Structures are given as structure tokens and as C-alpha cells.
Amino acid sequence: MHAVIRQTLTALSSIVLGKDTQLRLALACLLARGHLLVEDIPGVGKTTLALALARVLGLQFQRLQFTSDLLPADIIGVSIYDAASISFRFHAGPVFTQLLLADEINRASPKTQSALLEAMEERQVSAEGETRVLPQPFFVVATQNPHSQIGVFPLPESQLDRFLMRISMGYPSAAAERALLIEPERRDLLQDLAPTLQPEALIELQNQVRQVHTAPALIDYLLALLRYTREHPALRHGLSPRAGLALAHAAQAWALVDGRRAALPEDVQAVFAAVAGHRLIASADRAGNAPSADDVLRAVAIP
């Protein structure tokens, strides 16, 4: 494993206990220049994960609490008249940061959620007739409450597709929960956590991800996975070309985290559920027969 990546994961695991797989996926998502959706019940560490990432990676951080009355201007910013200069001055919103925590994103209306679409895809914001470039790197970590809870809106498919990965934290193990109860508060420990990376080094790692080798046979495997989802009758539609690119980049990032310069089928399998799970939409009349991400992996043989 790359030394600085090992150091980063060690620092993260000192705050978020017993979630090594989720931490590796979150870091791989960032290295692949993607965005992360964390879906789970309140109180299992979703926000703490975002805070730890910002601290360890040395990134500028903004947290935005999504509510039903949140407006797009609350995310992007707004122009306010300045009497001294006799002109309007743009006041940037919280999206102008390097790591944005969109907390409980599905409590806001689809109109408000859509304010993030351009930012997440193009790394820029168009407002007041002007396009403004966002800081680099730009990483959105959004938390989402289960759909069964009161006061939530389903994320539109276009918004879901902007997230390279979706993960779930789950309950901690017995040993991790005992440590949570006995040891100091994890957020108090954040104050003493020194950054292991700086934005410039992080951008360099992101550039290295794209240089990880993907053999023709691995591309054939990716194409077979995509084709299987597109031909399955119980799925409303299969994985898109954008999903295929996301899967390739995530596999490259997972390989880099492991310290390898070539991606393997095992890397694709390691990230497949996180990349494809929220993109596999069941047909309305055959929802019970729709394959899960694990079903797809079992059905498609490695070339």
C-alpha cells in the first residue's frame, strides 16, 4: 500500500472505528474524483466520517444542513447590492469549498437538490449570468436518511448518478461500540488529528489514478458487466456509459490504494456494489426479480 495512503487510512480509522472497508471506499471515491453518498439511519457516524476526511486531508470544509425550506441560493450564493460601490456583489455560498458535507440531502426538495448538479459534474457554478470555477479538489459527501423516515424526498435519478459511490455505515461491532462508550468523544479527538495530506498532494494522487493500467481483458470484463445489466428484463435500464467510466475509475483508485499500478478483476468486484448499487433501478412490474449488485457479479464470469 502507498505509504501516505496507509498513513491516511490509519488516521481515519482512529476516528471512525471498525469501518475499514467504508473508509477505503470513501478514499477511493475521492481519488477517483467522484462524490460520495452515505445512506443510513441517524447516529451511525456519517457526519463524523466527513469531518474526519476533511481534517485528515487538509481540505477546506463547509457543512450545509439540508431542510425542506432550503433554497438553491442557500447553496450557490446570491448577489447583494453594495451601496458603497453602487453595484451588486456576489456572496459565494457554501458550495465554494473543497469538501462539502451535504447533510441529510434528501430532506430538501428536488429543486434545491438540483442546485448541486452542475457543481458535481462540471466543478463550476453558473449564477447571476457568470460561471465561477470551484476550488480543487472538490468533493461532495452527502448523507441520506432511509426513505422510510418522515420528511424525506427521493433523490432524482439524475442526482443519484452524480454520486460515484453509495455506501452504508451500519452498526459498529461490539468491540468498536465498547470503545466509543469508554474512550473520549471521537469528534474531540479530531482536534488533535494532524493532516496526512495536503490538497496539492491529493491532486497528484488523483492524477496517478488515471495512470493505473487497465488491461484489455479487464475492459472486456467491465463491458460484460454493463451488458448484463442492460439486457436483464427485471431492470428498468442498465448501467450507463457514465456508470462504466465510474466503475473503471473506482477500480483504478482501489488498485492505487493497494499500491498497485494495474487494476485487477478483484478491484472491480471490490467497488462494484458501491458504484452500481444505486444505479440499478428495478422495473415497476418485476421489482422482486431485479438482480442486486452481488447477483450481477455472480452471473458474469471473469474473462
N, C-alpha and C positions, 0 to 999 in steps of 0.2 A: 504494500500500500504506500502511496505517496506520503512522504513524511509530514508535510504540512496538513494534508487531509486527515491523517491519523491523529495529529495533534488537535485538529478542529473537532473531530468526532469524539475524542476523549473529553474535551471541554464541554461539548454539548451533553454528553451522557452524564456528566456530573450534575447537571441541572434537570434534565428530563430522564428520569430513572427507568431502566428496564425496557427502553424502546429503541433498541439498536437498529432494527430494520427500518422503522419510520424515520429515524434520523438520517440514515444513509439515503433513503429515498428522497427526503427533503433536500439534502445536499446535492444529490444527483440532479434533481429538478432544477435547482439554481444553476448548477454548472452547465446544464443543457439550455440555459437561457429561457426556461419556462416559468410558469406560475403554478402555485400550489394551492389546492383546495383541501381543507381539513374538515371532514364531516364527522360529527359525533355529538353526544349529549354534552350539556354544560358541565364543567368541573373536572375534565379529564386531562387538562394540560395543553389545550390547543393554543391559547394565548401565550402561555409560558414558552412553548416551542418557538413562536415567532419572536418573542423578546430575546430568547437565548441566541437565535440565529443572528439577529441584528447586533447583539453585543459581541459575539464571538467573531463575526465577520467584519466588524468595524464599520458598519453601514449607517448612514443617516436613516432615522426611523420616525415614522408617523403612524399613529393608530387612529382609525376612524370607526366610530361605533355606528353601525347601520341601524336605522329605525324606520318605521313606516312613514314618518314625515320628513325624512331626509330628501334633499333636492340635489339635482345634478351639480348646481353651482356650489354646493357644500363640499363637493369632491374636487371639482376642477378649479374653482376660484371665480371671482367676479370683479368687474371694473367699478370703481368708486370715484365719484367726482372729487377732484382736489382743487379747492378754491384758490390756493396759492399759485398753482401753475395754470389755472383755468383750463383744465383738461381732465380726462378720465384716466385713472391709473389702475392697472390690473394688479389685483392682490391674489397671488397664487394660492391654490387650495392644497390640501394635504397630499394630493397625488404627486406633487413635485418633491419627491424624496427617492431614496434608493431602495428602501424596504417599506412597503405599505401594508399594514395589517388592516384588512377589511373585516372587522369583527362582526359576526352574525350577518353575513352579506344577504342572506335570504329573508331577512326581516324588512328589507327595503323593497319598494315597488320595482317592477321590471324597467320602468322609465329611468329610475335612478341607477339601477344596476348597469344600464346601457351606457352610462357615462364613462365606464371603465373600458369599454370595448376597444376604442381607438388606442388608448394608453397601453393596454396589454398587448395589442397586436403590433402597433407601429412605433411604440415607445415615444409617442408625441401626443399633444393635446391641441385641438383646434377650438379656440374660443375667441369671441369678440372679433372675428374676422382675421385672426392671426394664428399661425401654427407655432407652437412652442415645444421644443425638444425637452424630454425628461432627462434627469440625471442618469448616469450609467455607473454601475449596473442598476437595472430597475427590476424589482422582484415583488410580486404581489403574493402575500399569504392571506388567503381568505378562510374564515371559519364559517361553517354552516350547521345549523341545527337540524335534527331529523324532521322530515316532512310531517310526522305525526304530531309535532308540537304546535301549540296555538300561536297564531300571528306570524306565520312564515309564508313566503311566496316561493313557488318553484322557480329555480333558475332556468331561463330560456336555454334552449339547446345551443344557440349561438354564444351565450355566455359560458356555458359549461365547456364548450370546445376551446375556449381561450385558456383553460387550465390544462397544462401539460399532464399533471398528475392529480389524482384524488386519493387521499389516504384517510385512515381512521386510526385514532389513538388507542381506543379500547381501554378497559380497566387495567390498572397496574397489577403486576404479580404480587403475591403475598409478601415476599421479601422487599420489593420496592415500596409497597404501601407502608410496611413497618418503618422503613427508613424515612418516609415522608412524615410519619407521625412523631418520630423520635428526634430527627435532626432539625436544624434550623429551616425556616421557610425557604423554598427554592428561589423565590424572587429576591429575597435578601442576599442570597449568595451571588446573584447576578452582579451586584455592585462591585464585588471583588474579582470578577472574571475579566481577565485581560484578553484583548483581541488576539487571535492567532493569525488573522489575515487582514489585509488592507484592500480597499477597492481595486487598486491597480493590480495587485497580485491575483485577486479574484477574476478580473477580466482576462488576465493571462491564462489562468486555468480554463476559463470558458473557451478561449481560442484553442487551447490544447485539445479540448473535447472534440472539436471538428476535425482534428488531425488523427484521431484514433481510427485505425484501419478497419474497414468493413469489407470482408471478402465477398466475391460474387455469390458463393454458396449461402452466405448469411443473408444477402439481399433476396435470394430466392426463397429463403425461409420466411422473411418478412412479407414478401408478396403472397406466399401461400396462406399466411395468417389473414391478411387483408381479404384475399379472395374468398376464403371460407366464410368470413362474416358477411360478405356481400351476397353470397349465394344461399345463406341459411334462410329458410322460409319463415322462421319464427322471429326474425329481426326486421324491424321496420326499414332500416337501411344499415349497410355495413360501414366499416371504418373508412373514413375519407382519406384522400391523399395527404391532407394536413395531419391526420392521425398517424399515417405511415411515417411521415417525417418526424413527428414527435416520438414515435417508438424507436426509430433509428437513433435519434439524438440522445434519448434517455439511455439506450443500451450503450452508446459510446461513453456517456458520462459515468455509468455504472462500472464500465471497464476501467476508466481512468481512476475512479475511487479505489479500485482494487490494485492500481499500479500497473495496469497492462496497456499496451499500445495497439491492441487489436481486440475487437469485440467478438464475443462468442455467442452461440445459441443460448447458453445459460444466462447471459446478460439480458437477452431479450425476454427470457422467461421470468427473470427476477423483477423486471419492471412492467411486465405486460398487464397485470391486473390493475396497477396504479394508473397506467396510461389509457387502457382500453375500457376499464370497468364503467366509467361514467359516460362513455360514448356508445355503448351497446344498448340501443333502445328497442324494447320488445314491441312486436306488432300487437295492436289492441286486442285482436281476436285469438292470439296464440301466446299470450304473455307467460302462461305456465310452462311452455315448452322452449322458451328462449334460453340459449346457452349462456352460461357465465363465462368470465374470462378463463377460469380454470378448465371449463369444458372445451373451450377453443384450443387451448394448449394441448389437451389430451387428444383432441381429434386430428391435429395437424402434425404429421411426422417431420422430424428434422431431416433435411436432405442428406 
